[in-house]
């Protein structure tokens, strides 16, 4: 159970770091466009691309990307030394879940986003409980 959990943490952490770097260096329009196109290719979806992001949104996203990257680093650090840092996992899972709740509020307030971002919302709402269950199982096996 611990090896599955650690693997998930590495994948999520590396993904967060990579996305953050892409948002900062290439911009959110390029990053979102890449993933929207990839999603369409993998699913056969026909949703129109989001298109260029306004300058203010680009500015905000590049700012917040730093925190998303730091979140990814935290996940990798927990995965690397679970014995010393594993107690942080429920908090990190809670933050990830809160991000999904933020997307859900946006969905309700502003309307549906591109299907790729709706899928991310699902991942952000479903993955944290799974992480906490794996964390609890890994802790119980240590007792």
C-alpha positions as CSV (number, residue, x, y, z in Angstrom):
1,X,0.0,0.0,0.0
2,X,2.8,2.4,0.8
3,X,4.5,1.8,-2.5
4,X,1.3,2.7,-4.4
5,X,0.9,5.8,-2.3
6,X,4.4,6.9,-2.8
7,X,4.1,6.3,-6.5
8,X,1.0,8.4,-6.7
9,X,2.7,11.2,-4.7
10,X,5.7,11.2,-7.1
11,X,3.4,11.3,-10.2
12,X,1.2,14.0,-8.8
13,X,4.2,16.0,-7.5
14,X,6.2,15.8,-10.8
15,X,3.0,16.7,-12.7
16,X,2.4,19.8,-10.5
17,X,6.1,20.9,-10.9
18,X,6.0,20.4,-14.7
19,X,2.7,22.2,-15.1
20,X,3.9,25.1,-12.9
21,X,7.1,25.4,-14.9
22,X,5.1,25.4,-18.2
23,X,2.7,28.0,-16.8
24,X,5.5,30.3,-15.7
25,X,7.8,29.9,-18.7
26,X,5.4,29.3,-21.6
27,X,2.3,30.9,-20.2
28,X,-1.2,29.5,-19.3
29,X,-2.5,29.9,-22.8
30,X,0.1,27.6,-24.2
31,X,-0.1,25.2,-21.3
32,X,-3.9,25.0,-21.3
33,X,-3.9,24.7,-25.1
34,X,-1.5,21.8,-25.1
35,X,-3.5,19.8,-22.6
36,X,-6.9,20.7,-24.2
37,X,-5.5,19.4,-27.6
38,X,-4.1,16.3,-25.9
39,X,-7.4,15.6,-24.2
40,X,-9.2,16.0,-27.5
41,X,-6.8,13.6,-29.2
42,X,-7.2,11.0,-26.4
43,X,-11.0,11.3,-26.1
44,X,-12.0,12.3,-29.5
45,X,-13.6,15.3,-28.0
46,X,-14.8,18.2,-30.2
47,X,-14.9,21.0,-27.6
48,X,-13.5,24.3,-28.9
49,X,-10.1,25.4,-27.5
50,X,-10.2,28.1,-24.9
51,X,-8.0,30.5,-26.9
52,X,-5.9,33.3,-25.6
53,X,-6.1,34.2,-22.0
54,X,-6.4,37.9,-21.1
55,X,-3.3,39.6,-19.7
56,X,-4.6,39.8,-16.2
57,X,-5.5,36.1,-16.1
58,X,-2.0,35.3,-17.5
59,X,-0.5,37.4,-14.8
60,X,-2.5,35.7,-12.1
61,X,-1.8,32.2,-13.4
62,X,1.9,32.7,-13.6
63,X,1.8,34.0,-10.0
64,X,-0.2,31.1,-8.6
65,X,1.9,28.6,-10.6
66,X,4.7,29.2,-8.2
67,X,2.5,27.9,-5.4
68,X,1.3,24.9,-7.5
69,X,5.0,24.1,-8.1
70,X,5.8,24.3,-4.4
71,X,2.9,22.0,-3.7
72,X,4.4,19.5,-6.2
73,X,7.8,19.8,-4.4
74,X,6.0,19.1,-1.1
75,X,4.4,15.9,-2.5
76,X,7.8,14.7,-3.8
77,X,9.4,15.4,-0.4
78,X,6.6,13.4,1.4
79,X,7.1,10.5,-1.1
80,X,10.9,10.5,-0.6
81,X,10.7,10.4,3.2
82,X,7.3,9.1,4.1
83,X,8.4,8.0,7.6
84,X,9.4,11.6,8.6
85,X,6.9,13.6,6.4
86,X,3.9,11.3,6.0
87,X,1.9,13.1,8.6
88,X,1.6,16.0,6.1
89,X,-0.3,14.0,3.6
90,X,-3.9,14.6,4.9
91,X,-3.2,18.3,4.8
92,X,-1.8,18.1,1.3
93,X,-4.7,16.0,0.2
94,X,-7.1,18.6,1.8
95,X,-5.4,21.4,-0.2
96,X,-5.8,19.4,-3.4
97,X,-9.5,18.7,-2.6
98,X,-10.0,22.4,-1.8
99,X,-8.7,23.2,-5.3
100,X,-11.4,20.9,-6.7
101,X,-14.0,22.6,-4.7
102,X,-12.8,25.9,-6.1
103,X,-13.3,24.5,-9.6
104,X,-16.8,23.3,-8.7
105,X,-17.7,26.8,-7.4
106,X,-16.4,28.3,-10.6
107,X,-18.4,25.7,-12.6
108,X,-21.6,26.7,-10.8
109,X,-20.9,30.5,-10.9
110,X,-19.4,30.9,-14.3
111,X,-20.5,27.9,-16.3
112,X,-18.8,24.8,-17.5
113,X,-15.1,25.1,-18.5
114,X,-13.4,23.1,-21.3
115,X,-14.0,19.4,-20.7
116,X,-10.3,18.9,-19.8
117,X,-10.7,21.3,-16.8
118,X,-14.0,19.5,-15.8
119,X,-12.0,16.3,-15.8
120,X,-9.3,17.9,-13.6
121,X,-12.1,18.9,-11.2
122,X,-13.1,15.3,-11.0
123,X,-9.5,14.2,-10.3
124,X,-9.1,16.9,-7.6
125,X,-12.3,15.8,-5.9
126,X,-11.8,12.0,-6.1
127,X,-8.0,11.6,-5.6
128,X,-7.7,13.2,-2.1
129,X,-10.0,10.6,-0.4
130,X,-8.0,7.9,-2.2
131,X,-4.7,9.3,-0.9
132,X,-6.1,9.5,2.6
133,X,-7.3,5.9,2.5
134,X,-3.9,4.7,1.3
135,X,-2.2,6.9,3.9
136,X,-4.4,5.4,6.7
137,X,-3.7,1.9,5.4
138,X,0.0,2.5,5.2
139,X,0.0,3.9,8.8
140,X,-2.0,1.0,10.1
141,X,0.4,-1.5,8.7
142,X,3.2,0.2,10.5
143,X,1.4,-0.1,13.9
